[in-house]
Amino acid sequence: GELDFAISGNDFFEGRRMFADTGLMVGYFRCPDCGFLFTPAFDSFTVADWEQHVYNDSYVLADPPFLEERPLRDAKMCGILFDSFRQADMLDYGGGRGLLAEDLKRQGFRCVSFDPIYQAGKPQPAPADIMTCFEVVQHVANQNALLQDIARLLKPGAVFLFSTL
C-alpha cells in the first residue's frame, strides 16, 4: 500500500492529522515470510533531505516527547545505570538538541551530545567510554553506515547502550 508522506505516528495519539497532505505518496511493502513492513522511499535521502522534510521546526508535532520528556527520562535512567562511572567519557549519539547530555552534566557526568542532523557540520567528538543512542536507528536510511560511525566513536572495551522502540 501507500500513504501520504505527511502521515505522522502522532496522528493516532492526537486523534487528528498533524500535517496537511503533501500529495507525495510513500509505498510500503510487507515481507510475506515474516510480516516485516518497510519502505525503500528514504534510502536515497541525504542529510539535507532529512533536515528539509522531516527534522525541521515542525518535527515536534510528529514526536512531542522529543523535546523534553524522552531525553530527561533517558538521562534519569542513565544516571542510575552509570552512577559508578561518573568520570567516564560519555557520548549521546543522535542526541537531538542535546538535552540528555546537558542533564547528565548537571548530574555530575562528563557527557557530550553528537547528532549528525541537529549538529550538522560540527566535528565528531572524541571516542567515548560509554555511548547512548536512543531512538536513532529507525530514523536512518543506511544503518550500516550508522553503525560504522558509532564504532569509530567507541573506545576499546566501551559500553554501548541503544534503544529503539
Buried (B, 14 or more C-beta within 10 A) or exposed (E): EEEBBBBBEBBEEEEEEBBEEEEEEBEEEEEEEEEEEEEEBBEEBEEEEBBEBBBEEEBBEBBBEBBEEBBBBBBBBBBEEBEEBBEBBBBBBBBBBBBBBBBBBEBEBBBBBBBBBBBEEEEEBEBBBBBBBBBBBEBBBEEEEBBEBBEEBBBEEBBBBBEEE
